[in-house]
Amino acid sequence: METKKRVIITEKIDEEGIKLLQEELEADVCFHIPREELLEKIHEYDAIVVRSVTKVDEELLSKAANLKVVGRAGNGVDNIDIGAATQRGIIVANTPESNTMSAAELTVGMLLTQSRNIPQANAFLKSGKWDRSPFQGVEVYNKTLGIIGLGRIGSLVATRMAAFGMKVIAYDPYIADERFERFKVEKIEKLEDLLKAADFVTVHTPKTKETFGMIGEKEIEIMKVGVRIANVARGGIINEKALLEGLKSGKIASAGLDVHEKEPCYGNPLFELDNVIVTPHIGADTKEAQENVGITVAQQVVNALKGEIVPNAVNLPAIHRDELAAIRPYIELLEKLGKIYYQLYQEPIEFVNIDYWGNIAAQDVEMITIAFVKGLLEPVVEDKVNYINAKLVAEQRGIRVEQQKIREYYDGYMDFIEIKIRNKKGTFVLGGNLSSKRQGKLVKIQGYEVDVNPSDYMLFIQNLDVPGVIGNIGKILGQERINVATMQVGRNAKGDMAMMVLNIDDEVNPETINKIMEIDNIVWAKGIKL
């Protein structure tokens, strides 16, 4: 019976998350474990789940001989040494999507309550008065919403406010054009151009040196008169002093703030203004969000220990659930294709270039590239190589990896990935795409067209295209009791060189390969394992 992998949970998460971990793993719940005790026993665990208090630093990681994943129940990772974990091939996964819906919905609420003065009208009526005239609002329909930061939350807000008939524009210099296209959002190249055009402005960026105070007196000055602002991201991105002056002058019609420069926040002069709606940082404070945090971090840990893709790994490109569904078959295909090279050739690699053609070029492909590099290195690297450290290991071995996106179709393929591996003797070329059933296929190898679903065991043979070769190969495989599932033969011209690719049910031993090599007109033969 296989021994269950072990996880230690050092800080409180939702009970459903703990339950999931206990079902899948041997889980030790050790809330508030003393630091010295944790350092003494961390080597016993494959995973650790923390929130913001436990320090997963170089000292801890150096003692965590078996650690494979750090699960952070929450968004920030300030308490985790990402670099040290990456160097060791340890996945660090957080839960950024768990509260995204809650934050997005609060943002929508902030925008709508501002436009119709709902909190003010509610308080007025409950005070025993009746008068609608002070609460004339504005419609969001046909207005321009300017989103600063088109990440997870920003894109959710964009989709929802577009349904209200708003024109949505966004500024985010770190997001690829494809994301703007996917969410049907107009990309604005300069922040000042967005601020000049927007009737409503909402902020969805992390707080960094670049973004702290990014909306101040100068930025407010160029906004439209009567602009309305929402901030459910981080306090300090909007300068509160400049915001206060803009509200008092009437330049800003209203503001909705869930986050504040100092928290807890008391006696803020913004709280005294009737046209300011404030909440005490409740963006993630929903029942669903807290449950999601616990369940998500647990599932991330389980996935990592099973060797599956971890969408929210901090030391990997972030992948949204919808994006992952679109690219998962390519990730699986490219990892398999990566394993082919070193099993066919022993030449050291200088350079890897991956071209993404057609529709796949509209996706975020970084994770697909990493999967190829992982597969490429696994047959030749003694230390563990995974999605986390694959590119780092490649760099250490002097392998340069580049990728290009080409929106044109490739030779009739609506989606196509071409891999070129350069060594001192030349270039090895592979091509892959998906079948109509979204199954990965090898469709080109070294200039030969084939149509093969990569399998656990395969046989690659190059031969002269003459009669009798295929029959003789089949005869030897039959004698060795190796069943052939499928066979593809690619050739460029009659009588020229041909490439044979066979899916087989069992691994081919060296003796069988030697027998195949003795057949007339065989140039080389290699068995590979994926």
C-alpha positions as CSV (number, residue, x, y, z in Angstrom):
1,M,0.0,0.0,0.0
2,E,1.4,3.4,-1.0
3,T,2.3,5.7,1.9
4,K,0.3,8.9,1.9
5,K,2.3,12.1,1.5
6,R,2.3,14.4,4.5
7,V,1.2,18.0,4.9
8,I,1.4,20.3,8.0
9,I,-1.1,23.1,8.4
10,T,0.3,25.8,10.6
11,E,-2.4,28.4,10.4
12,K,-6.2,28.3,10.4
13,I,-8.1,27.6,7.1
14,D,-11.7,26.7,6.4
15,E,-12.8,23.3,7.7
16,E,-13.7,22.2,4.2
17,G,-10.1,22.7,3.1
18,I,-8.7,20.8,6.1
19,K,-11.2,18.0,5.3
20,L,-10.0,17.8,1.7
21,L,-6.4,17.6,2.8
22,Q,-7.2,14.9,5.4
23,E,-9.0,12.8,2.7
24,E,-6.1,12.9,0.2
25,L,-3.0,13.2,2.5
26,E,-1.8,12.6,6.0
27,A,-2.5,16.0,7.4
28,D,-1.2,17.3,10.7
29,V,-3.1,20.4,12.0
30,C,-0.6,22.4,14.1
31,F,-2.0,25.9,14.4
32,H,0.5,28.3,16.1
33,I,3.2,25.7,16.2
34,P,6.4,27.2,17.8
35,R,9.1,28.1,15.3
36,E,11.7,25.8,16.8
37,E,9.4,22.8,16.8
38,L,8.5,23.5,13.1
39,L,12.2,23.7,12.1
40,E,12.8,20.4,13.8
41,K,10.1,18.5,12.1
42,I,9.6,20.2,8.7
43,H,11.8,17.5,7.0
44,E,9.0,15.0,7.6
45,Y,6.6,16.8,5.3
46,D,6.0,17.0,1.6
47,A,3.8,20.1,1.9
48,I,3.1,23.0,4.3
49,V,0.0,25.2,4.4
50,V,0.4,28.7,5.9
51,R,-1.3,32.1,5.9
52,S,0.7,35.2,6.7
53,V,2.4,34.5,10.1
54,T,4.5,31.4,9.4
55,K,7.9,32.4,7.8
56,V,8.8,30.1,5.0
57,D,12.3,31.5,4.6
58,E,15.8,30.2,3.7
59,E,16.3,28.8,7.2
60,L,13.1,26.7,7.0
61,L,13.6,25.6,3.4
62,S,17.1,24.5,4.1
63,K,15.7,22.0,6.6
64,A,12.8,20.9,4.4
65,A,14.5,18.1,2.6
66,N,11.2,16.5,1.3
67,L,9.2,19.7,0.8
68,K,7.5,19.9,-2.6
69,V,4.9,22.6,-2.2
70,V,4.1,25.6,0.0
71,G,0.4,26.5,0.1
72,R,-0.5,30.1,1.0
73,A,-4.1,30.5,2.1
74,G,-4.5,34.0,0.8
75,N,-3.0,36.3,-1.8
76,G,0.2,37.9,-0.5
77,V,3.4,35.9,-0.2
78,D,5.6,38.3,1.7
79,N,6.3,35.6,4.3
80,I,7.7,33.2,1.7
81,D,11.1,33.3,0.1
82,I,10.1,32.7,-3.5
83,G,13.6,32.6,-4.9
84,A,14.9,30.0,-2.4
85,A,11.8,27.8,-3.1
86,T,12.2,28.1,-6.8
87,Q,15.9,27.2,-6.7
88,R,14.9,24.0,-4.9
89,G,12.0,23.2,-7.3
90,I,9.4,23.8,-4.6
91,I,6.0,25.1,-5.8
92,V,4.6,28.1,-4.0
93,A,0.9,28.4,-4.6
94,N,-1.5,31.0,-3.2
95,T,-5.2,31.6,-3.7
96,P,-5.6,34.8,-5.7
97,E,-8.8,33.7,-7.5
98,S,-10.6,32.7,-4.3
99,N,-11.8,36.1,-3.5
100,T,-11.8,37.7,-7.0
101,M,-15.5,37.3,-7.5
102,S,-16.2,38.8,-4.1
103,A,-13.9,41.8,-4.8
104,A,-15.3,42.2,-8.3
105,E,-18.9,42.2,-7.1
106,L,-18.1,44.7,-4.4
107,T,-16.6,46.9,-7.1
108,V,-19.8,46.7,-9.1
109,G,-21.7,47.5,-6.0
110,M,-19.5,50.6,-5.4
111,L,-20.1,51.8,-8.9
112,L,-23.8,51.3,-8.8
113,T,-24.4,52.7,-5.4
114,Q,-22.4,55.8,-6.3
115,S,-24.4,56.4,-9.5
116,R,-27.7,56.2,-7.7
117,N,-26.8,57.5,-4.2
118,I,-28.3,54.4,-2.6
119,P,-26.5,54.6,0.9
120,Q,-27.4,58.3,1.2
121,A,-31.0,57.8,0.3
122,N,-31.3,54.9,2.6
123,A,-30.0,56.9,5.6
124,F,-32.2,59.8,4.7
125,L,-35.4,57.8,4.6
126,K,-34.6,55.9,7.8
127,S,-34.1,59.2,9.5
128,G,-37.8,59.9,9.0
129,K,-37.6,62.2,6.0
130,W,-39.1,61.9,2.5
131,D,-37.6,63.8,-0.4
132,R,-36.3,62.4,-3.7
133,S,-34.8,65.6,-5.0
134,P,-31.4,65.4,-3.2
135,F,-30.7,62.0,-4.7
136,Q,-30.8,62.5,-8.4
137,G,-28.3,60.1,-9.9
138,V,-26.8,59.2,-13.2
139,E,-27.1,56.1,-15.4
140,V,-24.0,53.9,-16.0
141,Y,-25.5,53.1,-19.5
142,N,-23.4,54.6,-22.3
143,K,-20.9,55.9,-19.9
144,T,-17.1,55.1,-20.1
145,L,-15.6,52.9,-17.4
146,G,-11.8,53.3,-17.1
147,I,-10.2,50.2,-15.4
148,I,-6.7,50.6,-14.1
149,G,-5.3,47.0,-14.0
150,L,-6.9,44.3,-16.2
151,G,-6.0,41.3,-14.1
152,R,-8.3,38.8,-12.6
153,I,-10.6,41.2,-10.8
154,G,-10.3,44.0,-13.4
155,S,-11.4,41.6,-16.2
156,L,-14.4,40.4,-14.1
157,V,-15.5,43.9,-13.5
158,A,-15.1,44.7,-17.2
159,T,-17.4,41.8,-18.2
160,R,-20.0,42.7,-15.7
161,M,-20.1,46.5,-16.4
162,A,-20.1,45.9,-20.2
163,A,-23.4,44.0,-19.6
164,F,-24.8,47.3,-18.2
165,G,-24.0,48.9,-21.6
166,M,-20.8,50.7,-20.5
167,K,-17.9,51.4,-22.8
168,V,-15.0,49.8,-21.1
169,I,-11.4,51.0,-21.5
170,A,-8.4,49.8,-19.5
171,Y,-4.8,50.7,-18.8
172,D,-2.4,48.0,-18.0
173,P,1.1,48.0,-19.4
174,Y,1.9,44.5,-18.1
175,I,-1.0,42.7,-19.8
176,A,-0.7,41.2,-23.3
177,D,-2.9,42.6,-26.1
178,E,-4.7,39.3,-26.4
179,R,-6.2,39.7,-22.9
180,F,-7.8,43.1,-23.9
181,E,-9.2,41.4,-27.0
182,R,-10.5,38.4,-25.1
183,F,-12.5,40.7,-22.7
184,K,-13.5,43.1,-25.5
185,V,-11.8,46.0,-23.7
186,E,-10.2,48.9,-25.5
187,K,-6.6,49.2,-24.6
188,I,-5.3,52.6,-23.6
189,E,-1.6,53.1,-23.8
190,K,-1.2,56.0,-21.3
191,L,-2.8,56.4,-17.9
192,E,-3.5,60.1,-18.5
193,D,-5.5,59.2,-21.7
194,L,-7.7,56.9,-19.7
195,L,-8.3,59.5,-16.9
196,K,-9.3,62.1,-19.5
197,A,-11.9,59.8,-21.1
198,A,-13.5,58.0,-18.2
199,D,-16.8,58.9,-16.5
200,F,-16.1,56.1,-13.8
201,V,-12.6,55.0,-12.7
202,T,-11.9,51.8,-10.8
203,V,-8.5,50.6,-9.6
204,H,-7.4,47.0,-9.7
205,T,-3.6,47.0,-9.3
206,P,-1.3,45.6,-6.5
207,K,0.4,48.2,-4.3
208,T,4.0,48.6,-5.4
209,K,6.5,51.4,-5.6
210,E,5.1,52.2,-9.0
211,T,1.5,52.2,-8.1
212,F,1.6,53.8,-4.7
213,G,0.1,57.3,-5.1
214,M,-0.4,56.7,-8.8
215,I,-3.6,58.8,-8.7
216,G,-2.8,62.1,-7.1
217,E,-3.4,65.8,-7.6
218,K,-2.1,66.0,-11.1
219,E,-4.0,62.9,-12.3
220,I,-7.3,64.2,-10.7
221,E,-6.8,67.5,-12.4
222,I,-7.0,66.0,-15.9
223,M,-10.1,63.9,-15.1
224,K,-13.6,64.8,-16.3
225,V,-15.7,67.0,-14.0
226,G,-18.1,64.8,-12.2
227,V,-16.0,61.6,-12.4
228,R,-16.8,58.8,-10.0
229,I,-14.0,56.6,-8.5
230,A,-13.9,53.2,-6.8
231,N,-11.0,51.5,-5.1
232,V,-11.4,48.0,-3.8
233,A,-7.7,47.1,-4.5
234,R,-5.2,48.5,-2.1
235,G,-5.1,51.6,0.1
236,G,-2.6,54.3,-1.0
237,I,-2.9,53.8,-4.7
238,I,-5.2,56.8,-4.7
239,N,-3.7,59.7,-2.7
240,E,-6.3,60.4,-0.1
241,K,-5.4,64.0,0.4
242,A,-5.8,64.7,-3.3
243,L,-9.0,62.7,-3.4
244,L,-10.4,64.7,-0.5
245,E,-9.7,68.0,-2.3
246,G,-11.2,66.7,-5.5
247,L,-14.4,65.7,-3.7
248,K,-14.7,69.0,-1.9
249,S,-14.2,71.0,-5.1
250,G,-16.8,69.1,-7.0
251,K,-14.3,67.8,-9.6
252,I,-15.0,64.3,-8.3
253,A,-18.7,63.6,-7.9
254,S,-18.3,60.6,-5.6
255,A,-16.0,57.9,-4.4
256,G,-16.4,54.3,-3.1
257,L,-13.5,53.1,-1.0
258,D,-13.1,49.6,0.6
259,V,-9.4,50.1,1.3
260,H,-7.5,52.9,3.0
261,E,-4.0,54.3,3.4
262,K,-3.9,53.3,7.1
263,E,-5.9,50.4,8.4
264,P,-7.7,50.1,10.7
265,C,-8.9,53.6,9.7
266,Y,-10.5,56.0,12.2
267,G,-11.4,59.7,11.9
268,N,-10.5,60.0,8.3
269,P,-11.9,63.3,6.9
270,L,-13.1,61.4,3.9
271,F,-15.7,59.7,6.2
272,E,-17.3,63.1,6.8
273,L,-18.3,63.6,3.2
274,D,-21.8,62.5,2.1
275,N,-20.5,61.7,-1.4
276,V,-18.1,59.1,-0.1
277,I,-19.1,55.5,0.4
278,V,-16.7,53.5,2.6
279,T,-16.4,50.0,3.9
280,P,-13.8,48.4,6.2
281,H,-11.8,46.3,3.7
282,I,-14.5,43.7,3.1
283,G,-13.7,42.9,-0.5
284,A,-12.9,39.2,0.4
285,D,-15.2,39.0,3.3
286,T,-17.9,36.7,2.0
287,K,-18.8,33.2,3.1
288,E,-18.0,31.9,-0.3
289,A,-14.6,33.6,-0.5
290,Q,-13.4,32.2,2.8
291,E,-14.5,28.7,1.9
292,N,-12.9,29.1,-1.5
293,V,-9.6,30.1,0.1
294,G,-9.4,27.0,2.2
295,I,-10.6,24.6,-0.5
296,T,-8.4,26.2,-3.2
297,V,-5.2,26.1,-1.2
298,A,-5.9,22.5,-0.2
299,Q,-6.6,21.5,-3.9
300,Q,-3.4,23.3,-5.0
301,V,-1.4,21.3,-2.5
302,V,-3.0,18.0,-3.6
303,N,-2.5,18.8,-7.3
304,A,1.2,19.6,-6.7
305,L,1.8,16.4,-4.8
306,K,0.1,14.4,-7.6
307,G,2.4,16.0,-10.2
308,E,-0.5,17.9,-11.8
309,I,-0.7,21.5,-13.0
310,V,-1.0,24.1,-10.2
311,P,-2.8,27.1,-11.8
312,N,-2.0,29.5,-9.0
313,A,1.7,28.7,-8.5
314,V,3.4,32.0,-7.7
315,N,6.6,30.9,-9.2
316,L,4.8,30.0,-12.5
317,P,2.8,32.2,-14.9
318,A,-0.6,32.8,-13.5
319,I,-3.4,30.9,-15.3
320,H,-7.1,31.6,-14.9
321,R,-9.4,28.6,-14.8
322,D,-10.9,29.4,-18.2
323,E,-7.4,29.9,-19.7
324,L,-6.2,26.7,-18.2
325,A,-9.0,24.8,-19.8
326,A,-8.1,26.2,-23.2
327,I,-4.3,25.5,-23.0
328,R,-4.2,22.3,-20.8
329,P,-4.1,19.9,-23.9
330,Y,-1.2,21.9,-25.3
331,I,0.7,21.8,-22.0
332,E,0.3,18.0,-21.9
333,L,1.3,17.7,-25.6
334,L,4.4,19.9,-25.4
335,E,5.7,18.1,-22.3
336,K,5.5,14.9,-24.2
337,L,7.2,16.3,-27.3
338,G,9.9,17.8,-25.1
339,K,10.9,14.2,-24.0
340,I,11.6,13.1,-27.5
341,Y,14.8,15.0,-28.4
342,Y,17.4,13.6,-25.9
343,Q,16.1,10.1,-26.5
344,L,16.9,10.5,-30.2
345,Y,20.0,12.6,-30.0
346,Q,22.8,13.2,-27.5
347,E,24.0,16.5,-28.9
348,P,24.0,19.3,-26.3
349,I,21.4,22.0,-27.0
350,E,22.3,25.6,-27.7
351,F,18.9,27.1,-28.4
352,V,15.2,26.3,-28.3
353,N,12.7,28.4,-30.3
354,I,8.9,27.8,-30.1
355,D,6.6,29.4,-32.6
356,Y,2.8,29.5,-31.8
357,W,0.7,29.9,-34.9
358,G,-2.9,30.7,-35.4
359,N,-5.5,30.7,-32.7
360,I,-3.2,29.4,-30.0
361,A,-1.2,32.6,-30.4
362,A,-4.1,34.5,-28.8
363,Q,-3.5,32.6,-25.5
364,D,-1.0,33.1,-22.8
365,V,1.5,30.4,-23.8
366,E,4.3,30.8,-21.3
367,M,3.1,27.7,-19.3
368,I,3.1,25.7,-22.5
369,T,6.7,26.7,-23.2
370,I,7.7,25.8,-19.6
371,A,6.0,22.4,-20.1
372,F,8.2,21.7,-23.1
373,V,11.4,22.7,-21.3
374,K,10.4,20.4,-18.4
375,G,9.8,17.5,-20.7
376,L,13.1,18.3,-22.6
377,L,15.2,18.1,-19.5
378,E,13.6,15.3,-17.6
379,P,15.5,12.4,-19.4
380,V,18.9,14.0,-18.7
381,V,18.8,15.8,-15.4
382,E,19.5,13.8,-12.3
383,D,18.0,16.3,-9.8
384,K,14.2,16.9,-9.9
385,V,13.0,19.2,-12.7
386,N,9.5,20.5,-12.6
387,Y,7.4,23.3,-13.9
388,I,8.9,25.6,-11.2
389,N,12.6,25.2,-11.9
390,A,12.6,24.0,-15.6
391,K,13.6,27.3,-17.1
392,L,16.2,28.0,-14.4
393,V,17.7,24.5,-15.0
394,A,17.8,25.2,-18.7
395,E,19.5,28.5,-18.2
396,Q,22.1,26.8,-15.9
397,R,22.8,24.3,-18.7
398,G,23.3,27.1,-21.2
399,I,20.1,26.5,-23.1
400,R,18.4,29.6,-24.4
401,V,14.6,29.4,-24.8
402,E,12.6,31.8,-26.8
403,Q,9.0,31.9,-28.0
404,Q,7.1,33.8,-30.7
405,K,3.4,34.3,-31.4
406,I,2.2,34.5,-35.0
407,R,-1.4,35.2,-35.5
408,E,-1.4,33.8,-39.1
409,Y,-2.4,30.2,-39.8
410,Y,0.4,27.8,-40.6
411,D,0.2,25.7,-43.8
412,G,-3.5,25.1,-43.4
413,Y,-3.4,24.5,-39.6
414,M,-5.7,26.8,-37.6
415,D,-3.5,26.0,-34.6
416,F,0.1,24.9,-34.8
417,I,3.2,24.8,-32.6
418,E,6.6,24.5,-34.2
419,I,9.6,23.7,-32.0
420,K,13.2,24.2,-33.3
421,I,16.0,22.8,-31.2
422,R,19.4,23.9,-32.4
423,N,22.7,22.1,-31.6
424,K,26.2,22.4,-33.2
425,K,25.3,19.9,-35.9
426,G,22.0,21.5,-37.0
427,T,18.4,21.9,-36.1
428,F,15.8,19.4,-34.9
429,V,12.2,20.3,-35.7
430,L,9.0,19.1,-34.3
431,G,5.4,20.3,-34.9
432,G,2.2,19.6,-33.0
433,N,-1.4,20.6,-32.8
434,L,-4.7,19.2,-31.4
435,S,-7.2,16.8,-33.0
436,S,-10.9,17.7,-33.3
437,K,-11.3,15.9,-30.0
438,R,-8.6,18.2,-28.5
439,Q,-6.1,15.4,-28.2
440,G,-2.4,16.4,-28.7
441,K,-0.8,15.1,-31.9
442,L,2.7,15.1,-33.3
443,V,2.2,16.2,-36.9
444,K,5.7,17.0,-38.1
445,I,9.2,15.7,-37.3
446,Q,12.3,16.7,-39.2
447,G,10.4,17.8,-42.3
448,Y,8.2,14.7,-42.4
449,E,4.4,14.9,-42.0
450,V,2.9,12.4,-39.6
451,D,-0.3,12.2,-37.5
452,V,0.5,10.6,-34.2
453,N,-0.9,10.8,-30.7
454,P,2.1,10.5,-28.4
455,S,2.0,7.4,-26.2
456,D,4.0,6.0,-23.3
457,Y,6.1,3.9,-25.6
458,M,7.1,4.8,-29.2
459,L,9.5,3.7,-31.8
460,F,11.1,6.1,-34.3
461,I,12.8,4.7,-37.4
462,Q,14.4,6.4,-40.4
463,N,14.8,4.3,-43.5
464,L,15.1,4.3,-47.2
465,D,11.7,4.3,-48.8
466,V,11.9,0.9,-50.5
467,P,9.6,-2.2,-50.4
468,G,10.0,-4.7,-47.7
469,V,11.2,-2.5,-44.8
470,I,7.8,-2.2,-43.0
471,G,7.2,-5.9,-43.3
472,N,10.5,-6.8,-41.9
473,I,10.1,-4.4,-38.9
474,G,6.6,-5.9,-38.2
475,K,8.1,-9.4,-38.3
476,I,10.8,-8.6,-35.7
477,L,8.3,-6.8,-33.4
478,G,6.0,-9.8,-33.7
479,Q,8.7,-12.2,-32.8
480,E,9.5,-10.0,-29.8
481,R,5.8,-10.0,-28.9
482,I,5.6,-6.2,-29.0
483,N,2.2,-5.1,-30.1
484,V,1.9,-2.2,-32.5
485,A,-1.0,0.1,-31.7
486,T,-0.5,2.5,-34.7
487,M,2.1,3.2,-37.3
488,Q,2.7,6.4,-39.4
489,V,5.1,6.7,-42.2
490,G,6.1,10.1,-43.5
491,R,8.1,10.7,-46.7
492,N,8.8,13.6,-48.9
493,A,9.4,11.8,-52.2
494,K,9.1,8.3,-53.5
495,G,12.3,6.3,-53.0
496,D,13.7,9.0,-50.7
497,M,14.3,8.9,-47.0
498,A,11.2,8.1,-44.8
499,M,10.4,8.4,-41.2
500,M,8.4,5.7,-39.4
501,V,6.7,6.5,-36.0
502,L,5.1,3.6,-34.1
503,N,2.9,3.6,-31.0
504,I,3.7,0.4,-29.2
505,D,2.3,-1.2,-26.0
506,D,5.7,-2.1,-24.4
507,E,9.1,-0.7,-24.1
508,V,11.6,-1.8,-26.8
509,N,14.8,-3.3,-25.3
510,P,18.3,-2.7,-26.9
511,E,18.4,-6.2,-28.3
512,T,15.3,-5.6,-30.3
513,I,16.6,-2.2,-31.6
514,N,19.8,-4.0,-32.7
515,K,17.8,-6.5,-34.7
516,I,15.9,-3.7,-36.4
517,M,19.1,-2.0,-37.2
518,E,20.3,-5.1,-39.0
519,I,17.4,-4.8,-41.5
520,D,18.6,-3.6,-44.9
521,N,17.8,0.1,-45.6
522,I,17.4,1.1,-42.0
523,V,19.4,4.3,-41.2
524,W,18.6,4.4,-37.4
525,A,16.1,3.2,-34.9
526,K,15.3,4.5,-31.4
527,G,12.8,3.5,-28.8
528,I,11.5,6.2,-26.5
529,K,9.5,6.4,-23.3
530,L,7.2,9.4,-22.6
